[in-house]
């Protein structure tokens, strides 16, 4: 059930058009725009095996497609490429991590139409789930539900295999709208359950860790979108450290992953930070020398 959202908005500089225009001007003047634009279109699938001692055995091999920050109405035309990649993947669940659109105000019907094209290419036995990002208005939630994305607004869904279960927990945007409510999202989740939390940004990772979340999947940062050669984000644009802004990280016993995202924001360029659709394969047990945490496979 979709919950009533609070109407609370804070002004963030990244939402101002002038920031994007100044950034675009800089990369054009510096002569790196063309290369950055090409980089931003090199979308591929990245696969990771992730190991958990407490994962129910029935879920060993469970596959999750994760996509964040599509900004699908931006300057990149990625719908065809996304569909092409998704048609290669057979998964158990698909999760969208918010920021479906590029702008934060104005008409969004074209965004819903493009998302519907993407959803139609998803193969996920247990369904498609999503959370709201800081670019997504409250009015978009029922529309995204309508096209087949089950939007989780501070709520959970139980997924079963025989007598065993895991829980997908969706928390509303903590970055701009600040409607996140972990306590409400966990209301129907047993304390000892295996918990996968979907959040737009990494900003509430410490609260999730305290609540016993096992796997925290998020986006928002784009991995910096422009990063140094060692994949260090220059700008994080979130209330967390750079450690939580780029792919795998840990908070005590909780594993986290911040996807580099699909699209771009402000300026349609990427450097040292390739766009990605992520496929996680959950494993019961511990990694071996041949199966490390970050096994990666790119599909060209």
C-alpha positions in Angstrom: 0.0 0.0 0.0 1.3 3.5 -0.9 1.6 5.6 2.2 0.9 9.3 2.5 4.0 11.3 1.9 5.1 14.4 3.8 5.4 17.6 1.8 8.9 18.7 2.8 11.4 20.0 0.3 14.9 21.5 0.9 16.6 23.5 -1.8 19.7 21.6 -3.2 22.1 23.2 -5.6 22.2 20.2 -7.9 18.5 20.9 -8.7 19.2 24.3 -10.1 19.5 24.4 -14.0 22.3 27.0 -13.8 24.6 24.4 -12.2 24.2 22.0 -15.1 24.7 24.8 -17.6 27.9 26.0 -15.9 29.2 22.4 -15.8 28.4 21.8 -19.4 30.2 25.0 -20.4 33.3 24.0 -18.4 33.6 20.6 -20.0 33.0 22.0 -23.5 35.6 24.8 -23.1 38.1 22.3 -21.7 37.7 20.1 -24.7 36.7 16.9 -22.8 32.9 17.0 -23.5 32.9 14.6 -26.5 34.9 11.9 -24.7 32.8 12.3 -21.5 29.5 12.0 -23.5 30.8 8.9 -25.2 31.7 7.4 -21.9 28.2 8.1 -20.5 26.7 6.0 -23.3 28.9 2.9 -22.6 26.2 1.2 -20.5 26.9 -2.5 -19.7 25.8 -5.1 -17.2 28.0 -5.7 -14.2 27.6 -9.0 -12.3 28.5 -9.5 -8.7 28.3 -12.6 -6.5 27.6 -11.6 -2.9 28.0 -14.1 0.0 26.0 -14.1 3.3 26.3 -16.7 6.1 22.7 -16.1 7.1 21.1 -16.2 3.7 18.3 -18.9 3.7 19.7 -21.8 1.8 16.6 -21.8 -0.5 17.8 -18.4 -1.9 21.3 -19.6 -2.8 21.6 -18.4 -6.4 18.9 -15.8 -6.1 19.4 -13.1 -8.8 18.5 -9.4 -8.5 18.7 -6.8 -11.2 19.4 -3.3 -9.8 19.1 0.0 -11.7 19.5 3.4 -10.3 19.4 7.0 -11.5 18.0 6.4 -15.0 17.2 10.1 -15.5 15.5 8.6 -18.6 14.3 12.0 -20.0 17.8 13.5 -19.9 20.2 14.1 -22.8 21.2 10.5 -23.3 18.9 8.2 -25.3 19.5 4.9 -23.4 16.1 3.2 -23.6 17.1 0.9 -26.6 20.4 0.0 -24.9 18.7 -0.8 -21.6 16.1 -3.0 -23.3 18.8 -4.8 -25.2 20.8 -5.6 -22.1 17.8 -6.6 -20.0 16.6 -9.1 -22.5 19.8 -11.0 -21.9 19.2 -11.4 -18.2 17.0 -14.0 -16.4 16.5 -12.9 -12.8 14.3 -13.5 -9.7 13.6 -9.8 -8.9 14.3 -6.4 -10.5 14.7 -3.3 -8.4 14.7 0.4 -9.4 16.4 2.8 -7.0 14.8 6.1 -7.9 15.5 9.2 -10.0 13.5 8.0 -13.0 13.5 11.5 -14.4 16.1 14.2 -14.9 14.1 17.3 -13.9 12.4 17.7 -10.5 9.3 19.6 -11.6 7.1 19.8 -14.7 5.3 17.2 -16.9 6.4 13.5 -16.4 4.2 11.5 -18.8 7.1 11.0 -21.2 9.1 9.6 -18.3 6.4 7.1 -17.5 6.1 6.1 -21.1 9.9 5.5 -21.4 9.9 3.5 -18.1 7.1 1.3 -19.4 9.3 0.4 -22.4 12.0 -0.6 -20.0 9.7 -2.5 -17.7 8.4 -4.6 -20.7 12.0 -5.9 -21.2 12.5 -7.2 -17.7 12.4 -10.9 -16.9 12.0 -11.3 -13.1 10.0 -14.1 -11.6 9.1 -12.4 -8.3 8.3 -9.0 -9.8 9.7 -5.5 -10.2 10.0 -3.2 -7.3 11.0 0.4 -6.8 11.6 3.3 -4.5 11.4 7.0 -5.0 14.4 9.3 -5.6 14.9 13.0 -5.1 13.9 13.7 -8.7 10.6 11.9 -8.4 7.4 13.6 -7.3 4.7 12.0 -5.2 2.3 12.0 -8.1 4.7 9.7 -10.0 4.3 6.8 -7.5 0.8 5.6 -8.7 1.9 6.0 -12.3 5.0 3.8 -11.8 2.8 1.3 -10.0 0.5 1.2 -13.0 3.2 0.3 -15.4 4.3 -2.7 -13.3 6.8 -1.3 -10.8 5.6 -2.1 -7.2 6.7 1.1 -5.5 7.7 0.5 -1.8 7.1 3.6 0.2 8.4 2.8 3.7 7.1 -0.8 3.4 8.3 -4.3 2.8 7.4 -7.3 0.7 8.0 -10.9 1.7 9.5 -13.3 -0.9 9.3 -17.0 -0.2 10.9 -20.2 -1.4 9.1 -23.1 0.2 9.1 -22.4 4.0 12.0 -19.9 3.8 11.8 -16.2 3.1 13.7 -13.0 2.6 12.3 -9.4 2.8 12.7 -6.6 0.4 12.3 -3.3 2.3 11.8 -0.1 0.4 12.5 3.2 2.1 11.3 6.6 0.7 13.8 9.3 -0.4 16.0 10.4 2.4 17.9 13.0 0.4 15.5 15.8 -0.7 12.0 14.9 0.5 13.3 13.3 3.7 10.3 11.0 3.9 12.4 8.0 4.9 10.9 6.0 7.8 12.9 2.8 8.5 10.8 1.9 11.5 7.6 1.9 9.5 9.3 0.0 6.7 10.3 -2.7 9.1 6.9 -3.0 10.9 6.1 -6.4 9.3 9.6 -7.8 9.2 10.7 -10.3 11.8 13.9 -9.3 13.6 15.8 -12.5 12.5 14.7 -12.3 8.9 17.2 -11.8 6.0 16.7 -8.1 5.0 17.5 -6.4 1.7 16.9 -2.7 1.9 16.3 -0.5 -1.1 17.0 3.2 -0.6 17.7 5.9 -3.2 20.8 7.1 -1.4 23.4 5.8 1.0 22.7 8.6 3.5 20.9 6.5 6.1 23.2 3.5 6.0 24.1 3.8 9.7 20.5 3.6 10.7 19.9 0.5 8.6 22.9 -1.2 10.0 21.6 -0.6 13.6 18.3 -2.3 12.5 20.0 -5.5 11.4 19.8 -5.0 7.6 21.9 -7.5 5.8 22.2 -5.9 2.3 21.7 -2.2 1.6 21.3 -1.4 -2.2 21.2 2.3 -3.2 22.3 4.8 -5.8 22.0 8.6 -6.1 25.8 9.5 -6.2 26.4 8.2 -9.7 29.7 7.1 -8.2 30.6 10.8 -8.5 29.9 10.7 -12.3 33.3 12.3 -12.7 35.9 10.4 -10.6 39.6 10.3 -10.2 41.6 7.5 -11.9 41.4 5.3 -8.7 37.6 5.6 -8.9 37.5 8.2 -6.1 34.4 10.5 -6.6 35.2 14.2 -6.8 31.6 15.2 -5.7 29.5 12.9 -3.6 26.4 15.1 -3.3 25.1 13.2 -0.3 25.4 13.3 3.5 27.8 10.4 3.7 31.5 9.7 3.1 33.1 8.9 -0.3 33.5 5.3 1.0 29.7 4.8 0.7 29.5 6.6 -2.7 31.0 4.0 -5.0 30.1 0.3 -5.3 30.8 -2.1 -2.3 31.2 -0.9 1.2 30.5 -2.2 4.7 28.9 -0.7 7.9 29.8 -3.2 10.7 28.0 -6.4 9.7 25.9 -4.8 6.9 27.0 -5.1 3.2 26.2 -2.1 1.1 26.4 -1.3 -2.6 26.0 2.1 -4.2 25.5 1.7 -8.0 27.2 4.0 -10.4 23.8 4.5 -12.0 22.5 4.3 -15.6 22.0 7.9 -16.6 23.6 11.2 -15.8 22.5 14.4 -14.0 23.4 18.1 -14.7 26.1 17.3 -17.4 25.8 14.2 -19.7 29.4 13.1 -19.2 31.3 10.4 -17.2 34.9 9.9 -16.4 36.4 6.9 -14.6 32.8 6.0 -13.6 31.1 3.8 -16.2 27.3 3.5 -16.2 26.0 0.1 -15.1 23.0 -2.2 -14.7 23.9 -4.4 -11.8 23.0 -8.1 -11.4 23.6 -9.5 -7.9 23.7 -13.3 -7.4 23.1 -14.0 -3.7 25.1 -16.9 -2.2 24.6 -18.8 1.0 28.0 -19.2 2.7 31.4 -17.5 2.5 33.5 -16.5 -0.5 36.4 -18.7 -1.6 39.5 -17.7 -3.4 37.8 -18.5 -6.7 34.6 -16.6 -5.8 35.4 -13.2 -4.3 32.9 -10.6 -3.2 33.4 -8.6 -6.3 33.5 -11.0 -9.2 32.6 -8.9 -12.2 31.4 -9.8 -15.7 30.8 -7.2 -18.3 28.5 -7.9 -21.3 29.5 -5.9 -24.3 
